[in-house]
């Protein structure tokens, strides 16, 4: 249980990749069967994903029954909340059932090898077909869901291809060094985001135009606010006279203050110059920070590219050694003929042959163990408990290298445990 909890996040990520591959089918079916309820476009698949991820924590023998048990609540949920199409709404469960059926056998595969390359390609084809259908009127509104899912799926696909490429470059040796994996992953993430920015340049340009518009609007509001704080020259009309003596009343008109009008214009120009200077300083600081960030990223990329081969040992194999090529072809033909030959039944074998047959079956299910000794293979297999792997190692070495007999009962017990 502790070992399953340790690798559970990686298995959950693998299940998430499969869910992203099936997500377009769920969205398109949900849009067709529940056009007004977007919740049913993604909720059934999300519930199936959570159910399948929880099922990994169970023992291997109980996972299949657990997956089958998870299909019933989904069918009841869709049956209770039927869409406008009636009983046809049960088609919404199809991606969920496919997800649960594929997760059960995938849990036994090694990490990052749960899905064959053909399944990844099928998911990519489904993503492209969904992008084509999203432009149709009957599937309107699904574009944002499908675009976001396409980005996530493409990101996971690149990570998987990078991981497989590093593993193949090790020529069957042990796992690649951690610095090499981290550098390649960092470079893949950077290139992915650069590609996304280039693909969505029109959207980014619209965002920049909007930001520049609001910046100019803010500057205009700031200038107007400062101008409202400055005193304005007012034209005041004089009152009537005091009516002393024979002078009588007269009306005196006061001229506008020319100095205040001049100072108002000076303050306007001064405020505009200050705001422009502040904007220029801010843009200059931002440009310096961006240049420094760009230089740092480029230096980091150059250092990663230069150091990518420090922890990597190239095991070159000569293609001109005809003896090795001939021997490899002979071994391949011999192995093919032996594989096609009909093997005797398990009950007809003795204890020693049963143990060796069991290890051959183990190698077919675990390709990474080829080329290693049985002790190395058992020590690196995290699926087997230490007691089972130790028992397997002892019995195989006894059956292969010693003269001591192995009882059929011991071989049968080992087969049940493995």
C-alpha positions, 0 to 999 in steps of 0.5 A: 500500500505504501508503494502504491501511494508513492507512485499514485500521483504519477498514475493519476497523471497518466489517467488524466492524460487518458481523460483529456484524450476522451474529453472531446467525445464527452463534450460533443456528446454532452452538447448534442444530448444536453444542449442547455446544461453544460454541467453534463458536458464534463461532469460524468467524465470527471466522476469516472476519472476520480473513481478510476484514480481511487481504484488504483489504491486497491489490490490488483485483484479487486480493481476490475470489480471496482471499475465495473461497480463505478459504471452503475452509478453513472448509468443511473445518474444519466438515466435520472437526468435524461436530456431532450433526447430521452433514453438516447442520453445514455450515450453520454456514459460511453466515454466514461465506460471506455475510460474505466475499462482502459484504466484497469489493465493500465495500472499494471504497466510501468510509469510513463508506459501506461499508454502505447503510442497508438493510443496517444496518436488516436487521442490527437486525431480525436482532438483535431476532429473535435476542433473541426466539429466545434465550428459547426452550428450544432456544436456551438459553445464547445470551442472554449472547452475543446481548445483548453483540452487541446492545449493540456493534451498537447502539453502532456503528449510532449512530456511523454515523447520527451520521456520516451526519447530519453529512455530510448537514448539510454540503450536499455541501461538504467534510468537517465540521470535526474539532471538530464531529465530535469533539463530536458523537461524544462526545455520542453516546457519553455518551447511549448509556451513559446509555441502557444504564444506564437499560435495565439498571437492575434489574441495577445495583440488584442490584449495589448491593444486593450491594455494600451487603450486603458493606459491612455485613458488613465493618463487622460483621467489623471490630467483632468483630475489635476486640472480640476485641482488648479484655480480657474480665472473667473470673470466677475461683474461689478455691482452698482455704485453707492449712489453718493451725491450727483454721481448716481449708480454705474456698472463696472465690469472686471476684466479676466486676470491674464496672469491666471489664464497664463498660469493655467496653461503652464500648469497643464503643460507641466502636468502633462510633461510630468505624466509623460516622464513617469510613463517613460521611466516606467516603460524604461524600467520594464524594458530593462527588466525584460532584457535582463530576464531574457538574457538570464533565460538564454544563459540558462538555456545555453548552460543546459544545452552545454551540460546536457551531455555531462551525465549521459554516456553514449553507448555507440554500436558499430553497424559494420560488425557483420558477426554481431548482426548475423548473430542477432538475426539468428537469435531473432529467428530462433526466438521467433521459432521458439515462440511459435512452437507449442509449449507444453501445458503447465501441469505437464512441467516439473517444478524447475520448468514451472519456475523458469516458465513463470520467469519467461512470462514475467519477462514478456510482461516486463520488457524493461527487465530484459538484459538484467539478472533476476536479482536486478529485475526483482530489486527494481520492480516496485510492484512486488513485495520484498518477500515475494521478489526474494522468494522468486529470486531464490526459486529461479536461481535454484531451478536454473543454476543448482542441482536441487529439485524444486517441488511443483507445489512451491512453483504453484504457490509462487505463481499465485503470489506473482 
